Amino acid sequence: MDDEMILEVRHLNSYYEEERSSLLAKKERQQVLHDVSFEIRKGDILGLVGESGSGKTTLAKVLLGIAQDYDGEMIHHTSYPQMVFQDPFSSLNPSRPIRWILEEPLKALAKRSQEDWIPRTRKARREMVREMLSAVGLDEEYLDRKPRALSGGQRQRVSIAAAVITRPKLIIADEAVSALDVTIQAQILELLMKLKEMYSLSYLFISHDLNVICQICSKVMVMQHGSIVEFGEIDKVFRHPEHPYTQALLLDAL
């Protein structure tokens, strides 16, 4: 573990406007997140748990800059995080081969950053793409395939590669293994741990599955109705939960 700060969130509140019931009706601004505060340091794997509708995905969208109606303080000490989604098929361009999917983030990054490691030529990009594909456990034969030709687990490996290839320090994984069977889940979790060591990653790991959280996370936040109701080391929170909502979640998981 390292003391280097990756992300600080202080007193974050997030809002959205409900759809109007008629053209004359006034839009209502609803609050989703309530006074959310936490931090992620280098090497952390922070779990975020809560029932559907508790605000987990909204928090991810705020951190990624997708949801912009918020107040409070959010400090990214590194580049913005990258996202690994629950359904890789919907997040990968179905009409493009894997080679293109992994090259595009590098091309976009080269336009906005002058960091020395970023490949500037097609040859250099393609070499990095091959290295990244190998790192997630796929052979070069997959480079010219399209997402529909891959299994669910293989598509998730490509999705992870697309997130990691730009060398972020923080990955947000939103239900990244929930659509996979138990055997493939274990393989993807093992891959995430390997990549963490290879690329010095930190994770915000969002899941409704407490067993998955227990396997991979060092700390956990419990969210209810947009608020963090419990936070701490994974062993302490899961063995000695203090909040009734956490106790109920753990009871349901038995």
C-alpha positions as CSV (number, residue, x, y, z in Angstrom):
1,M,0.0,0.0,0.0
2,D,1.1,3.5,-0.8
3,D,0.3,6.9,0.7
4,E,0.0,8.5,-2.7
5,M,-3.5,10.0,-3.1
6,I,-5.4,9.1,-6.2
7,L,-8.9,10.6,-5.6
8,E,-10.5,12.8,-2.9
9,V,-14.2,13.2,-2.6
10,R,-15.6,15.7,-0.1
11,H,-19.3,16.4,0.7
12,L,-20.5,15.4,-2.8
13,N,-24.1,15.9,-3.7
14,S,-25.6,15.0,-7.1
15,Y,-28.9,15.9,-8.7
16,Y,-31.0,15.1,-11.7
17,E,-34.1,16.6,-13.3
18,E,-37.2,14.4,-13.5
19,E,-39.0,14.2,-16.8
20,R,-42.0,16.5,-17.1
21,S,-45.4,14.9,-17.0
22,S,-46.6,17.4,-19.5
23,L,-45.2,20.3,-21.6
24,L,-46.5,22.8,-19.1
25,A,-45.2,21.0,-16.0
26,K,-42.1,22.2,-14.3
27,K,-39.1,19.9,-14.1
28,E,-38.3,18.8,-10.6
29,R,-34.7,18.6,-9.5
30,Q,-34.1,15.5,-7.4
31,Q,-31.1,14.8,-5.2
32,V,-29.4,11.4,-5.7
33,L,-26.2,11.6,-3.7
34,H,-26.1,13.1,-0.2
35,D,-22.9,14.4,1.4
36,V,-20.6,11.6,0.0
37,S,-17.0,11.7,1.2
38,F,-14.2,9.2,0.7
39,E,-10.7,8.9,-0.7
40,I,-8.7,6.4,-2.7
41,R,-5.0,6.0,-2.3
42,K,-2.5,4.1,-4.6
43,G,-3.1,0.4,-4.4
44,D,-6.5,0.6,-2.8
45,I,-9.3,-1.7,-4.0
46,L,-12.4,0.0,-2.6
47,G,-15.7,-1.8,-2.8
48,L,-19.0,0.0,-3.1
49,V,-22.1,-2.0,-2.3
50,G,-25.8,-1.3,-2.0
51,E,-29.1,-2.3,-3.5
52,S,-30.2,-1.3,-7.0
53,G,-31.1,2.4,-6.9
54,S,-28.9,3.2,-4.0
55,G,-26.8,5.7,-6.1
56,K,-23.8,3.5,-6.9
57,T,-23.8,4.1,-10.7
58,T,-24.6,7.8,-10.2
59,L,-21.5,8.1,-8.2
60,A,-19.5,6.4,-10.9
61,K,-20.9,8.8,-13.5
62,V,-20.0,11.9,-11.4
63,L,-16.5,10.6,-11.0
64,L,-16.2,10.0,-14.7
65,G,-17.5,13.5,-15.6
66,I,-20.7,12.0,-17.2
67,A,-23.1,13.4,-14.6
68,Q,-22.3,17.1,-14.2
69,D,-25.1,18.4,-11.9
70,Y,-23.3,18.1,-8.6
71,D,-21.7,20.2,-5.8
72,G,-19.0,19.4,-3.3
73,E,-15.3,18.7,-3.9
74,M,-13.9,16.1,-6.2
75,I,-10.1,16.1,-6.7
76,H,-8.4,13.8,-9.2
77,H,-4.7,13.6,-8.4
78,T,-4.1,11.7,-11.6
79,S,-5.8,11.5,-14.9
80,Y,-9.5,10.8,-15.0
81,P,-10.4,7.2,-14.2
82,Q,-11.4,4.7,-16.9
83,M,-14.5,2.5,-16.7
84,V,-15.2,-1.2,-17.1
85,F,-18.9,-1.8,-17.6
86,Q,-21.2,-4.7,-16.7
87,D,-22.0,-5.4,-20.3
88,P,-19.0,-5.2,-22.5
89,F,-21.0,-5.9,-25.7
90,S,-22.8,-2.6,-25.3
91,S,-19.6,-0.7,-24.5
92,L,-17.6,-2.1,-27.4
93,N,-18.3,-0.8,-31.0
94,P,-19.8,-3.9,-32.6
95,S,-18.9,-2.9,-36.1
96,R,-15.1,-2.5,-35.4
97,P,-12.4,-5.1,-34.9
98,I,-10.6,-5.4,-31.6
99,R,-7.5,-3.9,-33.1
100,W,-9.4,-0.6,-33.8
101,I,-11.2,-0.7,-30.4
102,L,-7.8,-0.7,-28.6
103,E,-6.0,1.7,-30.9
104,E,-8.6,4.5,-30.8
105,P,-8.0,5.4,-27.1
106,L,-4.2,5.8,-27.9
107,K,-4.9,8.0,-30.9
108,A,-7.2,10.2,-28.8
109,L,-4.7,10.4,-26.0
110,A,-1.9,11.4,-28.4
111,K,-3.8,14.4,-29.4
112,R,-4.2,15.8,-25.9
113,S,-1.1,14.7,-24.1
114,Q,2.7,15.0,-24.7
115,E,3.7,12.2,-22.3
116,D,6.7,10.3,-23.6
117,W,5.2,6.8,-23.3
118,I,2.3,7.5,-25.7
119,P,2.9,5.9,-29.1
120,R,2.9,8.4,-31.9
121,T,3.1,6.1,-34.9
122,R,0.8,3.4,-36.2
123,K,3.5,0.8,-35.8
124,A,4.1,1.8,-32.2
125,R,0.4,1.8,-31.4
126,R,-0.1,-1.6,-32.9
127,E,2.8,-3.0,-30.9
128,M,1.2,-1.6,-27.7
129,V,-2.1,-3.1,-28.6
130,R,-0.6,-6.5,-29.0
131,E,1.2,-6.2,-25.7
132,M,-2.1,-5.1,-24.0
133,L,-4.0,-7.9,-25.6
134,S,-1.5,-10.4,-24.3
135,A,-1.6,-8.9,-20.8
136,V,-5.4,-9.6,-20.6
137,G,-4.8,-13.2,-21.8
138,L,-5.8,-13.0,-25.5
139,D,-3.8,-14.1,-28.5
140,E,-3.1,-11.9,-31.6
141,E,-5.7,-13.9,-33.5
142,Y,-8.3,-11.9,-31.8
143,L,-7.1,-8.6,-33.2
144,D,-9.2,-8.7,-36.4
145,R,-12.3,-10.2,-34.8
146,K,-15.3,-8.2,-33.9
147,P,-17.0,-8.3,-30.5
148,R,-19.8,-10.5,-31.6
149,A,-17.3,-13.2,-32.4
150,L,-16.0,-13.3,-28.8
151,S,-17.5,-15.0,-25.7
152,G,-18.7,-12.9,-22.8
153,G,-15.5,-13.4,-20.9
154,Q,-13.3,-12.6,-23.9
155,R,-15.3,-9.4,-24.5
156,Q,-14.8,-8.4,-20.9
157,R,-11.1,-8.9,-21.3
158,V,-11.1,-6.6,-24.3
159,S,-13.1,-4.0,-22.3
160,I,-10.6,-4.2,-19.5
161,A,-7.7,-3.8,-22.1
162,A,-9.4,-0.7,-23.5
163,A,-9.6,0.8,-20.1
164,V,-6.1,0.0,-19.0
165,I,-4.2,0.8,-22.3
166,T,-4.2,4.5,-21.6
167,R,-2.5,3.9,-18.3
168,P,-5.0,5.4,-15.8
169,K,-4.2,5.1,-12.1
170,L,-7.8,4.4,-11.2
171,I,-10.3,2.0,-12.8
172,I,-14.0,2.1,-11.9
173,A,-15.5,-1.4,-12.4
174,D,-19.3,-1.2,-12.3
175,E,-20.7,-4.7,-11.9
176,A,-17.9,-5.9,-14.1
177,V,-18.3,-9.6,-13.4
178,S,-22.0,-9.9,-12.6
179,A,-23.0,-11.0,-16.1
180,L,-20.5,-13.8,-16.1
181,D,-20.7,-17.4,-14.7
182,V,-18.8,-18.2,-11.6
183,T,-15.8,-19.8,-13.3
184,I,-15.3,-16.8,-15.7
185,Q,-15.9,-14.4,-12.8
186,A,-13.0,-16.0,-10.9
187,Q,-10.8,-15.7,-14.0
188,I,-11.6,-12.0,-14.5
189,L,-11.1,-11.2,-10.8
190,E,-7.7,-12.9,-11.1
191,L,-6.9,-10.8,-14.2
192,L,-7.8,-7.6,-12.4
193,M,-5.5,-8.4,-9.6
194,K,-2.6,-9.2,-12.0
195,L,-3.2,-5.9,-13.9
196,K,-3.2,-4.0,-10.6
197,E,0.3,-5.2,-9.9
198,M,1.5,-4.8,-13.5
199,Y,0.2,-1.2,-13.9
200,S,0.0,0.1,-10.3
201,L,-3.7,0.4,-10.5
202,S,-6.3,1.3,-7.9
203,Y,-9.9,0.2,-8.2
204,L,-13.4,1.4,-7.2
205,F,-15.2,-1.9,-7.5
206,I,-19.0,-1.5,-7.6
207,S,-21.0,-4.7,-7.0
208,H,-24.2,-6.0,-5.4
209,D,-22.4,-9.3,-4.8
210,L,-20.9,-9.2,-1.4
211,N,-18.9,-12.4,-2.0
212,V,-17.2,-10.8,-5.0
213,I,-16.4,-7.7,-2.9
214,C,-15.0,-9.9,-0.1
215,Q,-12.7,-11.7,-2.6
216,I,-11.1,-8.6,-4.2
217,C,-11.5,-5.5,-2.0
218,S,-9.4,-4.2,0.9
219,K,-12.0,-1.6,2.0
220,V,-15.7,-1.2,1.5
221,M,-18.3,1.5,1.4
222,V,-22.0,0.7,2.0
223,M,-24.4,3.1,0.2
224,Q,-28.1,3.5,1.0
225,H,-30.4,6.1,-0.6
226,G,-27.4,8.0,-1.9
227,S,-25.5,8.2,1.4
228,I,-22.5,6.3,2.7
229,V,-23.8,4.6,5.8
230,E,-20.7,2.5,6.6
231,F,-17.1,2.6,5.6
232,G,-14.0,0.7,6.7
233,E,-11.6,-2.2,6.3
234,I,-13.4,-5.2,4.6
235,D,-12.9,-7.6,7.5
236,K,-14.1,-5.1,10.1
237,V,-17.2,-4.1,8.2
238,F,-18.2,-7.6,7.2
239,R,-17.5,-9.3,10.5
240,H,-18.8,-6.5,12.8
241,P,-21.3,-4.4,10.8
242,E,-22.6,-1.5,12.8
243,H,-25.3,-0.1,10.5
244,P,-28.7,-2.0,10.3
245,Y,-28.6,-1.7,6.5
246,T,-25.2,-3.3,6.3
247,Q,-26.4,-6.0,8.7
248,A,-29.4,-6.7,6.5
249,L,-27.3,-6.9,3.3
250,L,-25.0,-9.4,4.9
251,L,-27.9,-11.5,6.2
252,D,-29.4,-11.6,2.7
253,A,-26.0,-12.7,1.3
254,L,-25.9,-15.8,3.6
